[in-house]
Amino acid sequence: MNRAQFVAVAGTALALGPRVARAAGPTIRVSAGAVEEFAQPFFAVQKGFFRDAGLNVELTVIPGGGLTTQAVVGGAIDAGITNSGSMSSAHVRGLPVYWLCPGGIYSPASPIAHVVVGKNSAIADAAGLSGKTIGVSTLNDMVQAIAMLWIDKHGGDSHSAKWFEIKTPEMGAAIAAGRIDAAIMVEPAYTAAKDTVKVIGLPYEALNNGKPFQTAGLIGNKAWVDANPDLARRLVQVILHTADWANKNPAEEVALLSQLTKVDPAAINSYPRIPYATKYDPGLIQPVIDVMAKYGFIPKAFPAAELRAPGV
């Protein structure tokens, strides 16, 4: 897949279009996503962190971790934020990606994901989702696996549900129109739509006994990383610096997230900011790998430490 093919298929530019952090040297093609967990590269462009580090970064916003992983694997971009399930799936299948650094972290203080149904739906719990149509941003990926675990832990039958792929911002309207019965909505899309839907559960609490785990991270194309180890290291340093900045300046994130996601700042400000990891911890990814294997989305579990790029 080349860059032109990817943009044509995925519509990667969204409403924002590519953003470029100008500096001397070769251009690094990086992606963010229009959800808070995937926002670090966008923050780094807007705050000038890439430019200050002497990196020339072309940023593209890609709607979903699965599409991001496809773009990295195909060489359409050099690095991008994806979810921990997608990067694990790519690795176990021998696709050319490295885990470069951690990203968003689930915390009970900021649940991130919500199981939602229509405001007047008769569905009230996990058991009520048996046999129903449930929307997720990417099929056979981390969010679906964790949602299935939550359903099964709370008395439902996740295998009888019908899983439907739909962009997160479109989930509320799809529920209202009756196209789907429920959805797994992440922030800030959930808060933007919360007056039109009803929450029946918090799926991420089902994983890792409710303790933190890594939901997202930066991956890189192996060929690009191997050919540009210094650029990859500098890119990682900026993303980790951005994580530290975001954790220490939650109020400053609000306006930037609104620009990225098109969600009203007041809505974003009404829920706790999502924390970002500032150091490597394979143990935060292992629960995701294990649940992906449990539900057959990857052939087998493996040690999370295998994901990390050597020397970066």
N, C-alpha and C positions, 0 to 999 in steps of 0.2 A: 504493500500500500504506500503510494507516495503522498506528499502533502496535498497536492491538488485533489486527488481522489478522496482523501480523508475529509477535507473541508466540504467537498460536495456531498458526501454521504452523511456526515455527522452535523453539519451546520455549526462548526466549532466556534465561530466568531461571536455568535449570539448578538445581543444588541450593543455590546461594548466594542466589538472589533478588537484587533490586536493592539496591544499597548507595548511601547518600546522604551526601555531604560537605556538611554544613549551613553556609551562610553567607548573608549578605544578597544580594539581587539575584535576577535570573531564574535558573531552573534550566537547566543545560546537560546534555543527555542524551548520555552517552558510553558506549562499550563497550570491554571487554577480552575476551581469549579465554583459555581454560583451558590454554594452553601458554606456555612461558617467553617466547617471542618477542613475545607479545601482552599481556604482564603489566603494562606501565608504568602504565596508568590505575588498576589495582587497587593497585599499590604506592602511588600518589599518594593514593588514598583512605585506605589503612591508615596511612600515615605522616603524614597531615594536611596534605599539601602543597597540595591544592586549597583546603582551609579557610584555611590560612595566607595564600593568595593572594587571599582574599575571593571565591572561586568556589563556587557552589552546584551541585554535580555529582551527578546521578543515574547511577550506574554499573550496567550490565547486562552479564552474561557471555554471549557469543554463541559457539556452537560452530562456528568456521570463518570464514576470510576471505571466502569467497563470500557467506555469509549476512550478514556484517557489511556488505559493500559493498551488498547489496540493501537492507539496513535504512537505510543512509545515503542511497542514491539515492531510496528511497521516503519519506524524511522521518520514519521511525519513530524514528531517533536523529539527533542533530546531528553527531556525530563518533565515529569508532571506529578501532581498530587492525585493519588488514587486511594481506594479503600484497602484495608489490610487483607480482605478476602480476595480481591481481584489480583493483588500482587502475589498472593500465595498460590492462586490458581495458575498464574503465568509461570511461576517458578517450578512448581511440581510437574508441569507439562514441558519443561525444558525450553521455554521461550526466553528470548534474549533480554532479560531485565534484571536490574539490581535494585535492592532497597538501599537508598542513599541516606535517608534520615527520617526520624519519626515526625508525626504531625499531630492531628487532633486526638484527644484522649476522652473517653467516656468517664464521667464522674457522676455519682448520685446527685451531686449538687446541681448539675446541669444535664438533664436526662438525654438531650439531643433528639432522640427518636420517640414517636408516639404512635400507638395503634389507634386509628380514628375510624369512626363510622358517621353516618348522617346524623344530624341533630335530633331527628325524630325516629331514628332507627330502633327497631326492637332488639337489635343485637346489644347485649350488655356485658359480655365476657368472652373469654377465649373459646369456651364450648360453643358459643353462638356463631363462631367463625367456621366451624366445620361445614364443608361443602360450599362455602361462599367464595366469591371472587375478590381477591385482595391485590391491590396495586403496590408495586415496588419499583424503585428507579431502575434497577437492573435485575434481570432474572438470574437465578442460580448463583447468587453472589452473597456477600456478607450479610446485608440487611435481611434478605429472605431467609438465610440459614438461622440467624438469631431470632427472627420473628417466628419461624417454625418451632424453635426450641421453646420460646415463650408460650406459644399455643399449647404445645404438648405438656409443658410443665403445669399449665393451669387448666387442664381438663378438656382440651380440644383435640382435634385430629388434623394436624397440619397437612398430612398427605392427601386428605380428601378435599382440601381447599384448591381453588383454581387461582394460579398466580399470574398476574398480568403486568407487563412492563409499561410504565408511564412516567413521564417527566414529573418531578416533584411539584413544581408550581401548578400543574394541571390536575392534581389529585382531587382537590376540593370540588372543582367543577364536575369532575367525572363521578364523584360520589353523589352530588346533588342531582345529576342527570340520570342516575341509576345505572351507569355503565359498569361501575364496580360497587361492591358492597362495603369495602373497607380499604384502608391504605396504611402504609408505614410512612409517616411524614417526619422529616427532619427539620431542624432549625436553619434559617428563620421562617421557612415556608409554613411550618405549623402555626407559629404565633400569628402570622399574617392571616391565616384562615381559621383561627380557633373559634371565632364567633359563629362559624357555619358548620362546624363538625363537633363530634362528641368523642372524648378520649375514653377508651376502655382499658388501656394498659400502657406500660412503659417497657418495651421489649428488651432493651439492653440490660435491664436488671436481671434477666434470666441467665446471662453469660458471666462466667467467672465469679459466681456467687455474689453478684452485685458489686464487685470490686472493679477498679479502673482497668481498662484495656485500651490498646491503640486502635482507633477506628480508621485512621488514615495516615499516609506517609508519602514521602517523595520517592519516586522510582526513576531510574534512568535507563536508557538504551545501552546495552552492554558494549556494543561496538563503539558508541560515542564515549562512554566512560573510560574504556580501555585506551582509546586514542587521545583522550583529553583528561588525564587524571588530575592535573592541577586545576583546571577549570571546574571539574566536578567537586573537588575539595572546597574551592572558593564558593561555589554555589551552595553547598551544604552549610558552610559557615554563615552565609547570609540567611538561609532559611532558619537555622537555629537561633541566630541573633533576632530574627523577626519573631520567632516564638517567644523569646524572652521579653521582647518589647510588648507584644500583645498581652502576655500574662500580667505585665506590670502596668499596662495602660488600657484597661478595659473600656473606659469611657471614650477614648480616642478611636476605638475600633468601630463605634456605632455608625458614624457618618460614612466611613469607608465601606462597611458591610451593606449599608443602604445603597450606596452607589453600585456595588457589585451585584447585589441580589434584587434591587428594585423594591425592597420592602421598606415600609415607613420606619424612620428612625425610632419613633415612639414605640413601635412594636418590638423592634430589636432590643431596645433599652429595657423592656419589661421582663426579660428572662435573663438568667445568669449567663455570663460569657462562658464559652467552651474553652477549657484549658488546652494548651499545646505542650507536648513533651519537649524538653530541652536537652535530653541525653538519650543514648541508645539503651534499650531494655528489651531484648527478645522475648522476655517473659510476658510483656504486654501484648505481643502478637500471638503467642502460642494458643490462647483460648479461641481466637478466631480461626486459626488453622484447624484446631481440633473439631470445632462445630461445623466447619466446611466439610471435613471428612465424614463426620457423623451423618450428615444429610446427603452424602454422595456428590457434592459439588466439586470435590477434588478426589482423585483416586485413593489417596492415603495421606495420613498426617506425616509430618516431618519436623525436625528441630528448627525453630524459627531463626536461629543463628545462621542457618544456611542462606538466608535471604540477603544478608548484608554484603555490600560491595567491598572487596578487599582493598585495603590501602586508602580508603576514602573516609 
